[in-house]
Amino acid sequence: MEYKDIKRLMDDVGSSKLSEVEIEFPDGTKVSLKKDDERQKIIEKEVPVVENKVQNVNVEKPQVEEKKIDGNIVKSPMVGTFYAKSSPSAENFVRVGSKVKKGDTLCIIEAMKLMNEIESEYDGEVTQILVENEEVVDYGKPLFVIK
């Protein structure tokens, strides 16, 4: 199985509702893909029962800060593990405030034991890094903001 076929398979699983796929090909190649499922949680607040009166149940949603994103967003081209540096002892490829040019390496995403360098599509300054080192990312997840 060639790299482009594996990448296409990862993209297809990443954009589907499937959470796990295992395939064994006639040539003995085995492929297993699994993606994390993030779900929103709603917290219900208990209200004491009041006899013969109408009662309201309040539902609180967790506080979520909405950050305004101003600039070009670099998104993950695949499902994998995000690495901000090439090795544990190395410096990060970029930090907030780093000046980058189109083609500069921003990070590495490991997918199926392959290390994929993610390059900047834009010239500018890194204003936000939206993921943590070693975080699992999905296809299309925003990684960086470059202004």
C-alpha positions as CSV (number, residue, x, y, z in Angstrom):
1,M,0.0,0.0,0.0
2,E,1.5,3.4,-1.0
3,Y,1.6,6.5,1.1
4,K,-0.9,8.4,-1.0
5,D,-3.4,5.5,-0.4
6,I,-2.8,5.5,3.3
7,K,-3.2,9.3,3.4
8,R,-6.5,9.1,1.4
9,L,-7.8,6.5,3.8
10,M,-6.9,8.6,6.9
11,D,-8.6,11.6,5.3
12,D,-11.7,9.5,4.5
13,V,-11.9,8.2,8.1
14,G,-11.2,11.6,9.6
15,S,-14.2,13.2,7.7
16,S,-16.6,10.3,8.3
17,K,-18.7,9.3,11.3
18,L,-16.7,6.2,11.8
19,S,-14.6,6.1,15.0
20,E,-12.5,3.0,14.2
21,V,-11.5,1.0,11.1
22,E,-9.3,-2.1,10.8
23,I,-8.4,-3.4,7.4
24,E,-6.3,-6.4,6.4
25,F,-5.2,-6.5,2.7
26,P,-4.5,-9.7,0.7
27,D,-0.7,-8.8,0.7
28,G,-0.6,-9.0,4.5
29,T,-0.7,-5.2,5.1
30,K,-2.8,-4.3,8.2
31,V,-4.2,-0.9,8.7
32,S,-6.0,0.2,11.9
33,L,-7.3,3.8,12.4
34,K,-9.1,5.1,15.5
35,K,-10.2,8.7,16.2
36,D,-11.1,10.3,19.5
37,D,-14.7,11.4,20.0
38,E,-15.1,14.7,21.8
39,R,-18.5,15.4,23.2
40,Q,-20.1,18.4,24.8
41,K,-21.2,18.1,28.4
42,I,-24.3,19.8,29.8
43,I,-24.6,20.2,33.5
44,E,-28.0,20.1,35.0
45,K,-28.7,22.1,38.2
46,E,-31.0,20.4,40.7
47,V,-34.0,22.4,41.8
48,P,-35.9,21.5,44.9
49,V,-39.4,20.1,44.4
50,V,-42.1,22.6,45.3
51,E,-45.5,21.1,45.8
52,N,-48.3,22.2,43.5
53,K,-46.3,25.0,41.8
54,V,-44.7,25.4,38.4
55,Q,-41.0,24.8,38.6
56,N,-38.2,25.8,36.2
57,V,-35.2,23.6,35.7
58,N,-32.1,25.6,34.9
59,V,-29.5,24.1,32.6
60,E,-26.1,25.6,32.7
61,K,-23.6,25.2,29.9
62,P,-19.9,25.2,30.7
63,Q,-18.3,28.6,30.2
64,V,-16.3,28.6,27.0
65,E,-14.2,31.5,26.1
66,E,-14.5,32.4,22.5
67,K,-11.2,33.7,21.1
68,K,-11.4,35.9,18.0
69,I,-9.0,34.5,15.4
70,D,-7.4,37.3,13.3
71,G,-5.1,36.0,10.6
72,N,-4.5,33.0,8.4
73,I,-5.3,29.6,10.0
74,V,-3.0,26.6,9.4
75,K,-5.1,23.4,9.8
76,S,-4.0,19.8,10.3
77,P,-3.9,18.0,6.9
78,M,-4.3,14.6,8.7
79,V,-5.2,12.7,11.8
80,G,-2.1,12.2,14.1
81,T,0.0,13.4,17.0
82,F,1.2,17.0,17.0
83,Y,4.8,17.6,17.8
84,A,6.1,21.2,18.3
85,K,9.8,20.1,18.0
86,S,11.8,17.5,16.1
87,S,13.0,15.7,19.3
88,P,12.4,16.0,23.1
89,S,15.7,18.0,23.5
90,A,15.3,20.3,20.5
91,E,13.8,23.8,20.4
92,N,10.3,24.3,19.1
93,F,10.0,24.9,15.4
94,V,8.1,28.1,16.1
95,R,6.8,30.1,19.1
96,V,4.2,32.9,19.4
97,G,5.9,35.9,17.8
98,S,8.1,33.8,15.4
99,K,8.4,35.2,11.9
100,V,7.8,32.6,9.3
101,K,8.0,32.4,5.5
102,K,6.0,30.2,3.2
103,G,7.6,26.7,3.3
104,D,9.1,27.0,6.8
105,T,8.4,24.0,9.0
106,L,5.9,24.7,11.7
107,C,5.5,21.3,13.4
108,I,5.5,17.6,12.8
109,I,2.4,15.4,12.8
110,E,3.0,11.7,13.3
111,A,0.6,9.5,11.5
112,M,1.0,5.7,11.4
113,K,4.6,5.9,12.5
114,L,5.4,8.4,9.7
115,M,6.7,11.9,10.7
116,N,5.1,14.5,8.4
117,E,6.6,18.0,8.5
118,I,3.9,20.6,8.2
119,E,5.0,23.7,6.4
120,S,3.7,27.3,6.5
121,E,1.4,28.3,3.7
122,Y,1.8,31.9,4.6
123,D,4.4,34.6,5.3
124,G,4.0,36.4,8.6
125,E,4.1,36.2,12.3
126,V,2.8,33.3,14.4
127,T,0.2,35.0,16.7
128,Q,-1.4,31.8,18.2
129,I,-0.5,28.2,18.7
130,L,-3.9,26.4,19.2
131,V,-2.7,23.0,20.3
132,E,-0.4,21.5,22.8
133,N,2.7,19.4,22.2
134,E,1.9,15.7,21.8
135,E,-1.8,16.4,21.4
136,V,-3.8,14.2,19.1
137,V,-5.3,16.2,16.3
138,D,-8.0,15.5,13.8
139,Y,-8.1,16.3,10.1
140,G,-8.9,20.0,9.7
141,K,-8.2,21.0,13.3
142,P,-6.7,24.5,13.5
143,L,-3.1,24.4,14.6
144,F,-1.6,27.9,14.1
145,V,-2.7,31.5,13.4
146,I,-0.3,33.5,11.2
147,K,-0.9,37.2,10.7
